[in-house]
Amino acid sequence: MDIRQIKQIIDGLKTTDGAGVNLTRFIGGPELNMLDPFLLLDEFGSDNPDDYIAGFPPHPHRGFETITYMLNGKWQHKDSVGNEGLLGDGSVQWMTAGRGVVHSEMPIQTDGLVRGFQLWLNLPKEKKMIEPAYQDIHVEEIPIIEEQSGTVKIISGNFRGTLGPGLSHTLVLILDIRLNRESEISIPVTDGWNVFSFVYEGDALTHSKGQLAVYEKTGDIHFKTSKSKAGIYLAAGEPLNEPIARGGPFVMNTRGEILQAFEDYQNGKF
């Protein structure tokens, strides 16, 4: 078995976004600007409502997809296309911004605890101006594979012949892995894809809770635990290898397209 080596460990940058939500940014920050096709990864988690209760009031996006995975708590989504959904424990909101959408993401307090991830997935050039779309993926729709070492929850992509419900325009694999104590598991990933893993509970020996690992381009991803269980959020994707232009909530291929996005938003065309 060829094990893919870790090339970078990232501790993340504590920051705020939206109307004052405290979070840690692992992709899209100074340590790692992007990991093609992943543009941003934020982890949020607190049992203090003051850290998140203001949420993310209406704001625009264009040119990529947002994937919000809730480990704990509830968030309500509404957008300018008429979609509305309620995220609960273990569920996923998958929004394709495409040519433009305005949406809000507001927390609903449950026992004080809110914890999860938001991942931005780039759209290929030819699909950046597609019509917006929304997938409200409930926890019972997401398959969980029982392994001797623990469980693997398949949010998107193919793991051992089982497909996750998240439908993307870029080839990806997104998993939530729960490992038992003194266990190990290998996750097959297509050579050439970019991969990261984030330990949100316990210790995976190669990296600890609160750390993100970025891997080399070949081999399987291997995790091992000792005296601690581990919860691991893993994502792998096929690089688009296209030019990137960013402008706040817009991600396109050229600066001119970014300026057009701001103009279209200001003129009410989203």
Summary of the structure (lengths in Angstrom):
residues: 270
radius of gyration: 17.9
end to end distance: 48.9
largest distance: 57.6
contacts: 946
relative contact order: 0.19
helix: 8%
strand: 53%
